[in-house]
């Protein structure tokens, strides 16, 4: 057996995206089980709603059932992006787990993503990290807050909980 085969047997699957990872990578304990993650993004998604990825006896979680929850969001930008910032933004968003499509036009970003792997909040954080600015008028801030609330409620309603509720951390 060669060393690469030996290493692949030691790897586990990231419960959010399914990628093989080292068992100690970004490890989290949940319900007396240990989980490892390929990225901080996947770890963050898991910690926010672990019942989407881990079921209970007799009930499989949505991700275990191979569910996908596709969303398309149009996010207004404060101003047109310079070409280098636009390129960095597209690259950073395409590198995110769960992001299927990215289109950046003059002052609008359109992103199609799997809500079980990425959220609008994480996408917006990526936009800001690469140096683009979101439209910050009060009406747009309220709309983004409402989208975050709707996504969080949708995910919470899909979570599988043990008897008695709670996340079991």
C-alpha positions in Angstrom: 0.0 0.0 0.0 1.5 3.4 -0.9 1.5 6.3 1.6 -1.2 8.3 -0.3 -3.6 5.4 -0.1 -2.9 5.1 3.7 -3.6 8.8 4.2 -6.8 8.7 2.3 -8.1 5.9 4.6 -7.4 8.2 7.5 -9.5 11.0 6.2 -13.1 11.8 7.1 -15.9 13.6 5.2 -16.7 17.2 6.0 -20.4 17.0 7.0 -21.3 20.3 5.2 -19.6 19.9 1.8 -18.6 16.3 1.8 -14.9 16.9 1.0 -12.4 14.5 2.5 -10.4 16.1 5.3 -7.9 15.2 8.0 -9.8 14.1 11.1 -8.2 16.8 13.2 -8.9 19.7 10.8 -11.0 22.5 12.4 -12.5 19.8 14.7 -15.8 20.2 16.6 -17.4 17.9 19.0 -21.2 17.6 18.7 -23.4 15.0 20.5 -20.3 13.2 21.7 -19.1 12.8 18.1 -16.1 14.6 16.5 -16.4 16.3 13.1 -13.7 17.9 10.9 -14.1 20.6 8.3 -12.3 21.6 5.1 -12.7 25.4 5.8 -13.8 27.9 8.4 -16.9 28.5 6.2 -18.0 24.9 6.6 -17.2 24.8 10.3 -19.2 28.0 10.7 -22.2 26.6 8.8 -22.1 23.5 10.9 -21.9 25.3 14.2 -24.8 27.6 13.3 -27.2 24.7 12.5 -25.7 21.3 13.3 -29.1 19.6 13.0 -28.9 20.2 9.2 -25.9 17.9 9.0 -26.4 15.4 11.8 -29.6 13.5 12.3 -30.9 11.6 15.3 -31.7 7.9 15.5 -34.6 7.3 13.1 -34.3 10.7 11.4 -31.7 11.7 8.9 -30.6 15.4 8.6 -31.4 17.3 5.4 -27.7 17.1 4.2 -27.6 13.3 5.0 -30.7 13.1 2.7 -28.6 14.9 -0.1 -31.0 17.9 0.0 -29.9 21.1 -1.7 -31.6 24.5 -1.1 -30.6 26.7 -4.0 -31.0 30.5 -3.6 -30.2 33.3 -6.0 -29.6 36.7 -4.5 -29.0 40.1 -6.2 -26.9 42.3 -4.0 -26.6 46.0 -4.9 -23.1 47.4 -4.7 -22.3 51.0 -3.6 -20.5 51.8 -6.8 -19.1 50.1 -10.0 -16.0 48.0 -9.2 -12.6 48.6 -10.6 -11.5 45.6 -12.8 -9.0 44.2 -10.3 -11.6 44.3 -7.4 -14.2 42.7 -9.7 -11.8 39.9 -10.6 -10.9 39.3 -6.9 -14.5 39.3 -5.9 -15.5 36.8 -8.5 -12.6 34.5 -7.6 -13.3 34.7 -3.9 -17.0 34.0 -4.3 -16.4 31.1 -6.7 -13.9 29.6 -4.1 -16.7 29.5 -1.5 -18.3 26.1 -0.8 -21.9 26.0 -2.2 -21.6 28.9 -4.6 -22.7 27.8 -8.1 -22.8 31.0 -10.1 -21.5 34.5 -9.8 -22.2 37.5 -12.0 -21.0 41.0 -11.3 -22.5 43.8 -13.4 -22.0 47.6 -13.0 -23.5 47.9 -9.5 -25.1 44.5 -8.9 -23.8 41.2 -7.8 -25.9 38.1 -8.5 -25.0 34.9 -6.7 -26.6 31.5 -6.9 -25.7 29.2 -3.9 -26.8 26.2 -1.8 -28.1 27.6 1.5 -26.9 24.4 3.3 -23.3 25.4 2.4 -23.3 29.2 2.3 -25.5 32.1 3.5 -26.1 35.6 2.2 -24.3 36.8 5.4 -21.2 34.8 4.5 -21.4 36.1 0.9 -21.6 39.7 2.0 -18.7 39.2 4.4 -16.6 38.0 1.4 -17.7 41.0 -0.7 -16.5 43.3 2.1 -13.2 41.4 2.6 -12.1 41.8 -1.0 -12.7 45.6 -0.9 -16.1 46.0 -2.5 -18.8 48.0 -0.7 -22.4 47.0 -0.3 -25.1 49.6 -1.0 -25.5 51.0 2.5 -28.7 53.0 2.2 -31.2 52.3 5.0 -33.7 50.6 2.7 -31.0 48.2 1.4 -29.7 47.5 5.0 -33.3 46.6 6.0 -33.7 44.3 3.0 -30.4 42.5 3.7 -31.4 42.1 7.4 -34.7 40.6 6.3 -33.0 38.2 3.9 -30.7 37.1 6.8 -33.7 36.5 9.0 -35.5 34.5 6.4 -32.5 32.3 5.7 -31.9 31.7 9.4 -35.6 30.8 10.0 -35.6 28.5 7.0 -32.5 26.7 8.2 -33.8 26.5 11.8 -37.0 24.9 10.6 -35.1 22.2 8.7 -32.9 21.2 11.5 -33.2 17.7 13.1 -33.2 18.0 16.9 -32.8 15.3 19.5 -35.8 14.7 21.8 -36.1 17.6 24.1 -34.5 20.0 21.6 -31.2 21.9 21.9 -28.1 21.6 19.9 -26.3 19.2 22.3 -22.9 21.0 22.3 
